[in-house]
């Protein structure tokens, strides 16, 4: 229950595939497990451009009796968008070290 001095927090989350900001407006966040999908474009070291569809499984691992840990979830403005941007950046960096042939053979 909300106390008299507390307010609802409307969260604007990224949605759709590929991710677009402010697609989802919600008052609650499930703790998971759940998944998110994204499409990113990567470039190999020999300049081949590829489109990858990615899926991420996630879960918030918090103590449900800890108010402090619960507040941390709401301190991130758009956890879906931040996660997809971070993972996309790391994957693009990793793929850029490989040629198309080596990426295709090893994936």
N, CA and C atoms as an extended XYZ file, in Angstrom:
321
Properties=species:S:1:pos:R:3:atomname:S:1:resname:S:1:resid:I:1 pbc="F F F"
N         0.842       -1.188        0.000 N   UNK     1
C         0.000        0.000        0.000 CA  UNK     1
C         0.882        1.244        0.000 C   UNK     1
N         0.397        2.271       -0.687 N   UNK     2
C         1.105        3.541       -0.687 CA  UNK     2
C         0.811        4.307        0.592 C   UNK     2
N         1.839        4.930        1.100 N   UNK     3
C         1.685        5.817        2.238 CA  UNK     3
C         1.221        7.185        1.715 C   UNK     3
N         0.690        8.051        2.577 N   UNK     4
C         0.187        9.346        2.113 CA  UNK     4
C         1.231       10.202        1.396 C   UNK     4
N         2.501       10.027        1.719 N   UNK     5
C         3.550       10.844        1.098 CA  UNK     5
C         4.199       10.161       -0.113 C   UNK     5
N         3.669        9.020       -0.545 N   UNK     6
C         4.240        8.288       -1.661 CA  UNK     6
C         3.413        8.477       -2.927 C   UNK     6
N         4.071        8.345       -4.080 N   UNK     7
C         3.421        8.501       -5.384 CA  UNK     7
C         3.703        7.293       -6.251 C   UNK     7
N         2.848        7.102       -7.261 N   UNK     8
C         3.119        6.101       -8.275 CA  UNK     8
C         4.272        6.590       -9.134 C   UNK     8
N         5.057        5.669       -9.655 N   UNK     9
C         6.129        6.000      -10.582 CA  UNK     9
C         5.785        5.366      -11.926 C   UNK     9
N         5.520        6.195      -12.909 N   UNK    10
C         5.252        5.693      -14.256 CA  UNK    10
C         6.591        5.492      -14.947 C   UNK    10
N         6.812        4.276      -15.424 N   UNK    11
C         8.061        3.971      -16.120 CA  UNK    11
C         7.804        3.942      -17.621 C   UNK    11
N         8.670        4.592      -18.379 N   UNK    12
C         8.642        4.566      -19.832 CA  UNK    12
C         9.786        3.683      -20.292 C   UNK    12
N         9.440        2.506      -20.819 N   UNK    13
C        10.437        1.514      -21.194 CA  UNK    13
C        10.500        1.359      -22.706 C   UNK    13
N        11.642        0.896      -23.172 N   UNK    14
C        11.806        0.600      -24.594 CA  UNK    14
C        11.011       -0.649      -24.947 C   UNK    14
N        10.521       -0.688      -26.154 N   UNK    15
C         9.756       -1.836      -26.621 CA  UNK    15
C         9.923       -2.000      -28.113 C   UNK    15
N         9.203       -2.944      -28.684 N   UNK    16
C         9.238       -3.251      -30.107 CA  UNK    16
C        10.574       -3.921      -30.454 C   UNK    16
N        10.687       -4.397      -31.678 N   UNK    17
C        11.930       -5.005      -32.136 CA  UNK    17
C        12.232       -4.483      -33.523 C   UNK    17
N        13.300       -3.749      -33.768 N   UNK    18
C        14.335       -3.344      -32.827 CA  UNK    18
C        13.796       -2.371      -31.788 C   UNK    18
N        14.546       -2.186      -30.721 N   UNK    19
C        14.088       -1.391      -29.582 CA  UNK    19
C        13.894        0.075      -29.944 C   UNK    19
N        12.771        0.607      -29.468 N   UNK    20
C        12.423        2.020      -29.619 CA  UNK    20
C        12.081        2.535      -28.227 C   UNK    20
N        12.596        3.699      -27.861 N   UNK    21
C        12.359        4.253      -26.533 CA  UNK    21
C        10.898        4.666      -26.339 C   UNK    21
N        10.435        4.598      -25.100 N   UNK    22
C         9.120        5.089      -24.668 CA  UNK    22
C         7.929        4.394      -25.336 C   UNK    22
N         8.067        3.120      -25.666 N   UNK    23
C         6.963        2.373      -26.255 CA  UNK    23
C         6.043        1.829      -25.165 C   UNK    23
N         6.633        1.393      -24.052 N   UNK    24
C         5.872        0.790      -22.953 CA  UNK    24
C         5.764        1.780      -21.803 C   UNK    24
N         4.552        2.030      -21.344 N   UNK    25
C         4.317        2.856      -20.155 CA  UNK    25
C         3.674        1.956      -19.113 C   UNK    25
N         4.294        1.859      -17.938 N   UNK    26
C         3.811        0.929      -16.933 CA  UNK    26
C         4.009        1.472      -15.523 C   UNK    26
N         3.189        0.980      -14.607 N   UNK    27
C         3.316        1.340      -13.189 CA  UNK    27
C         4.044        0.265      -12.396 C   UNK    27
N         4.238       -0.899      -12.983 N   UNK    28
C         4.873       -1.993      -12.246 CA  UNK    28
C         5.904       -2.682      -13.122 C   UNK    28
N         6.833       -3.343      -12.478 N   UNK    29
C         7.859       -4.113      -13.166 CA  UNK    29
C         7.848       -5.508      -12.576 C   UNK    29
N         7.716       -6.519      -13.443 N   UNK    30
C         7.790       -7.885      -12.932 CA  UNK    30
C         9.259       -8.204      -12.643 C   UNK    30
N         9.481       -9.069      -11.682 N   UNK    31
C        10.846       -9.414      -11.307 CA  UNK    31
C        11.444      -10.495      -12.200 C   UNK    31
N        10.632      -11.087      -13.052 N   UNK    32
C        11.116      -12.090      -13.970 CA  UNK    32
C        10.979      -13.479      -13.375 C   UNK    32
N        11.419      -14.478      -14.037 N   UNK    33
C        12.200      -14.420      -15.270 CA  UNK    33
C        11.348      -14.029      -16.475 C   UNK    33
N        11.977      -13.346      -17.393 N   UNK    34
C        11.337      -12.912      -18.623 CA  UNK    34
C        12.429      -12.811      -19.680 C   UNK    34
N        12.082      -12.326      -20.855 N   UNK    35
C        13.082      -12.178      -21.903 CA  UNK    35
C        12.783      -10.916      -22.700 C   UNK    35
N        13.794      -10.451      -23.433 N   UNK    36
C        13.637       -9.327      -24.348 CA  UNK    36
C        14.366       -9.674      -25.639 C   UNK    36
N        13.876       -9.142      -26.745 N   UNK    37
C        14.512       -9.385      -28.037 CA  UNK    37
C        14.926       -8.057      -28.646 C   UNK    37
N        15.920       -8.116      -29.511 N   UNK    38
C        16.390       -6.927      -30.200 CA  UNK    38
C        17.001       -7.350      -31.529 C   UNK    38
N        17.084       -6.425      -32.447 N   UNK    39
C        17.763       -6.643      -33.721 CA  UNK    39
C        18.861       -5.603      -33.823 C   UNK    39
N        20.092       -6.053      -34.073 N   UNK    40
C        21.206       -5.118      -34.221 CA  UNK    40
C        21.914       -5.391      -35.538 C   UNK    40
N        22.589       -4.389      -36.046 N   UNK    41
C        23.413       -4.527      -37.238 CA  UNK    41
C        24.863       -4.516      -36.795 C   UNK    41
N        25.626       -5.510      -37.249 N   UNK    42
C        27.039       -5.618      -36.909 CA  UNK    42
C        27.855       -5.593      -38.195 C   UNK    42
N        29.140       -5.276      -38.052 N   UNK    43
C        30.038       -5.255      -39.205 CA  UNK    43
C        31.294       -6.036      -38.861 C   UNK    43
N        31.669       -6.953      -39.746 N   UNK    44
C        32.859       -7.764      -39.528 CA  UNK    44
C        34.103       -6.972      -39.918 C   UNK    44
N        35.278       -7.546      -39.641 N   UNK    45
C        36.532       -6.849      -39.952 CA  UNK    45
C        36.736       -6.665      -41.454 C   UNK    45
N        36.104       -7.505      -42.270 N   UNK    46
C        36.194       -7.326      -43.717 CA  UNK    46
C        34.975       -6.577      -44.272 C   UNK    46
N        34.297       -5.831      -43.388 N   UNK    47
C        33.215       -4.892      -43.713 CA  UNK    47
C        31.934       -5.538      -44.227 C   UNK    47
N        31.687       -6.776      -43.862 N   UNK    48
C        30.407       -7.403      -44.176 CA  UNK    48
C        29.404       -6.949      -43.123 C   UNK    48
N        28.254       -6.525      -43.554 N   UNK    49
C        27.215       -6.046      -42.649 CA  UNK    49
C        26.179       -7.145      -42.447 C   UNK    49
N        25.885       -7.425      -41.170 N   UNK    50
C        24.948       -8.494      -40.831 CA  UNK    50
C        23.907       -7.968      -39.866 C   UNK    50
N        22.692       -8.480      -39.968 N   UNK    51
C        21.625       -8.149      -39.030 CA  UNK    51
C        21.402       -9.366      -38.137 C   UNK    51
N        21.485       -9.167      -36.825 N   UNK    52
C        21.337      -10.260      -35.873 CA  UNK    52
C        20.099      -10.041      -35.022 C   UNK    52
N        19.301      -11.083      -34.849 N   UNK    53
C        18.168      -11.037      -33.928 CA  UNK    53
C        18.613      -11.721      -32.639 C   UNK    53
N        18.548      -10.999      -31.534 N   UNK    54
C        19.045      -11.487      -30.248 CA  UNK    54
C        17.908      -11.595      -29.255 C   UNK    54
N        18.009      -12.565      -28.365 N   UNK    55
C        17.064      -12.703      -27.253 CA  UNK    55
C        17.856      -12.832      -25.966 C   UNK    55
N        17.425      -12.101      -24.947 N   UNK    56
C        18.084      -12.108      -23.648 CA  UNK    56
C        17.093      -12.581      -22.589 C   UNK    56
N        17.482      -13.559      -21.789 N   UNK    57
C        16.704      -13.950      -20.615 CA  UNK    57
C        17.188      -13.120      -19.436 C   UNK    57
N        16.278      -12.686      -18.584 N   UNK    58
C        16.677      -11.881      -17.438 CA  UNK    58
C        15.760      -12.145      -16.248 C   UNK    58
N        16.291      -11.807      -15.071 N   UNK    59
C        15.529      -11.871      -13.828 CA  UNK    59
C        16.172      -10.890      -12.849 C   UNK    59
N        15.351      -10.157      -12.097 N   UNK    60
C        15.865       -9.304      -11.026 CA  UNK    60
C        16.072      -10.179       -9.802 C   UNK    60
N        17.304      -10.295       -9.364 N   UNK    61
C        17.645      -11.115       -8.208 CA  UNK    61
C        17.726      -10.211       -6.983 C   UNK    61
N        16.570       -9.929       -6.383 N   UNK    62
C        16.508       -9.034       -5.225 CA  UNK    62
C        15.809       -9.726       -4.066 C   UNK    62
N        16.138       -9.297       -2.878 N   UNK    63
C        15.461       -9.762       -1.673 CA  UNK    63
C        14.115       -9.046       -1.610 C   UNK    63
N        13.029       -9.781       -1.715 N   UNK    64
C        11.692       -9.185       -1.761 CA  UNK    64
C        11.316       -8.480       -0.460 C   UNK    64
N        12.057       -8.729        0.614 N   UNK    65
C        11.789       -8.074        1.894 CA  UNK    65
C        12.652       -6.833        2.109 C   UNK    65
N        13.504       -6.505        1.152 N   UNK    66
C        14.409       -5.367        1.278 CA  UNK    66
C        13.888       -4.181        0.467 C   UNK    66
N        13.468       -3.148        1.141 N   UNK    67
C        12.985       -1.923        0.482 CA  UNK    67
C        14.103       -1.276       -0.336 C   UNK    67
N        15.329       -1.304        0.192 N   UNK    68
C        16.467       -0.688       -0.496 CA  UNK    68
C        16.735       -1.361       -1.840 C   UNK    68
N        16.727       -2.696       -1.856 N   UNK    69
C        16.947       -3.408       -3.119 CA  UNK    69
C        15.789       -3.185       -4.087 C   UNK    69
N        14.580       -3.110       -3.578 N   UNK    70
C        13.423       -2.833       -4.423 CA  UNK    70
C        13.503       -1.460       -5.072 C   UNK    70
N        14.000       -0.472       -4.326 N   UNK    71
C        14.135        0.888       -4.868 CA  UNK    71
C        15.165        0.961       -5.984 C   UNK    71
N        16.169        0.094       -5.954 N   UNK    72
C        17.198        0.102       -6.997 CA  UNK    72
C        16.606       -0.202       -8.372 C   UNK    72
N        15.577       -1.046       -8.415 N   UNK    73
C        14.944       -1.375       -9.693 CA  UNK    73
C        14.382       -0.110      -10.346 C   UNK    73
N        13.783        0.747       -9.548 N   UNK    74
C        13.156        1.958      -10.084 CA  UNK    74
C        14.138        3.104      -10.272 C   UNK    74
N        15.396        2.927       -9.867 N   UNK    75
C        16.389        3.994      -10.048 CA  UNK    75
C        16.933        4.017      -11.472 C   UNK    75
N        16.706        2.954      -12.235 N   UNK    76
C        17.147        2.899      -13.632 CA  UNK    76
C        15.979        3.342      -14.502 C   UNK    76
N        16.210        4.361      -15.321 N   UNK    77
C        15.128        4.953      -16.099 CA  UNK    77
C        14.500        3.966      -17.083 C   UNK    77
N        15.320        3.231      -17.839 N   UNK    78
C        14.815        2.317      -18.870 CA  UNK    78
C        15.739        1.103      -18.925 C   UNK    78
N        15.511        0.137      -18.039 N   UNK    79
C        16.429       -0.998      -17.957 CA  UNK    79
C        16.442       -1.832      -19.232 C   UNK    79
N        15.334       -1.863      -19.961 N   UNK    80
C        15.296       -2.634      -21.206 CA  UNK    80
C        16.175       -1.969      -22.264 C   UNK    80
N        15.993       -0.678      -22.462 N   UNK    81
C        16.802        0.051      -23.436 CA  UNK    81
C        18.277        0.046      -23.082 C   UNK    81
N        18.588        0.256      -21.795 N   UNK    82
C        19.989        0.255      -21.360 CA  UNK    82
C        20.641       -1.104      -21.586 C   UNK    82
N        19.925       -2.176      -21.265 N   UNK    83
C        20.463       -3.523      -21.448 CA  UNK    83
C        20.723       -3.808      -22.926 C   UNK    83
N        19.754       -3.497      -23.775 N   UNK    84
C        19.911       -3.781      -25.206 CA  UNK    84
C        21.033       -2.949      -25.823 C   UNK    84
N        21.158       -1.684      -25.424 N   UNK    85
C        22.244       -0.843      -25.946 CA  UNK    85
C        23.602       -1.371      -25.505 C   UNK    85
N        23.724       -1.745      -24.238 N   UNK    86
C        24.992       -2.244      -23.715 CA  UNK    86
C        25.388       -3.553      -24.374 C   UNK    86
N        24.446       -4.501      -24.433 N   UNK    87
C        24.749       -5.792      -25.049 CA  UNK    87
C        25.031       -5.642      -26.546 C   UNK    87
N        24.269       -4.785      -27.225 N   UNK    88
C        24.499       -4.550      -28.650 CA  UNK    88
C        25.887       -3.998      -28.907 C   UNK    88
N        26.320       -3.069      -28.064 N   UNK    89
C        27.647       -2.483      -28.202 CA  UNK    89
C        28.735       -3.527      -28.004 C   UNK    89
N        28.585       -4.364      -26.995 N   UNK    90
C        29.586       -5.407      -26.721 CA  UNK    90
C        29.635       -6.435      -27.853 C   UNK    90
N        28.474       -6.795      -28.387 N   UNK    91
C        28.432       -7.775      -29.479 CA  UNK    91
C        29.032       -7.180      -30.746 C   UNK    91
N        28.707       -5.916      -31.057 N   UNK    92
C        29.292       -5.266      -32.233 CA  UNK    92
C        30.816       -5.223      -32.125 C   UNK    92
N        31.326       -4.921      -30.927 N   UNK    93
C        32.780       -4.869      -30.724 CA  UNK    93
C        33.401       -6.244      -30.926 C   UNK    93
N        32.770       -7.284      -30.394 N   UNK    94
C        33.312       -8.639      -30.525 CA  UNK    94
C        33.296       -9.108      -31.977 C   UNK    94
N        32.218       -8.827      -32.702 N   UNK    95
C        32.099       -9.269      -34.089 CA  UNK    95
C        33.097       -8.532      -34.982 C   UNK    95
N        33.408       -7.296      -34.664 N   UNK    96
C        34.298       -6.495      -35.516 CA  UNK    96
C        35.718       -7.066      -35.602 C   UNK    96
N        36.094       -7.967      -34.697 N   UNK    97
C        37.414       -8.589      -34.728 CA  UNK    97
C        37.468       -9.786      -35.674 C   UNK    97
N        36.342      -10.248      -36.172 N   UNK    98
C        36.286      -11.457      -36.993 CA  UNK    98
C        35.964      -11.125      -38.439 C   UNK    98
N        36.471      -11.955      -39.344 N   UNK    99
C        36.053      -11.856      -40.743 CA  UNK    99
C        34.684      -12.502      -40.870 C   UNK    99
N        34.020      -12.258      -41.984 N   UNK   100
C        32.713      -12.865      -42.209 CA  UNK   100
C        32.807      -14.385      -42.154 C   UNK   100
N        33.827      -14.953      -42.816 N   UNK   101
C        33.979      -16.412      -42.861 CA  UNK   101
C        34.153      -16.996      -41.459 C   UNK   101
N        35.034      -16.414      -40.655 N   UNK   102
C        35.259      -16.973      -39.310 CA  UNK   102
C        34.036      -16.780      -38.432 C   UNK   102
N        33.360      -15.654      -38.560 N   UNK   103
C        32.140      -15.427      -37.764 CA  UNK   103
C        31.058      -16.432      -38.160 C   UNK   103
N        30.898      -16.658      -39.449 N   UNK   104
C        29.870      -17.565      -39.936 CA  UNK   104
C        30.165      -19.007      -39.528 C   UNK   104
N        31.422      -19.418      -39.595 N   UNK   105
C        31.801      -20.799      -39.251 CA  UNK   105
C        31.688      -21.056      -37.762 C   UNK   105
N        32.013      -20.070      -36.924 N   UNK   106
C        32.074      -20.266      -35.468 CA  UNK   106
C        30.794      -19.895      -34.737 C   UNK   106
N        29.782      -19.405      -35.447 N   UNK   107
C        28.572      -18.995      -34.740 CA  UNK   107
C        27.535      -20.082      -34.718 C   UNK   107
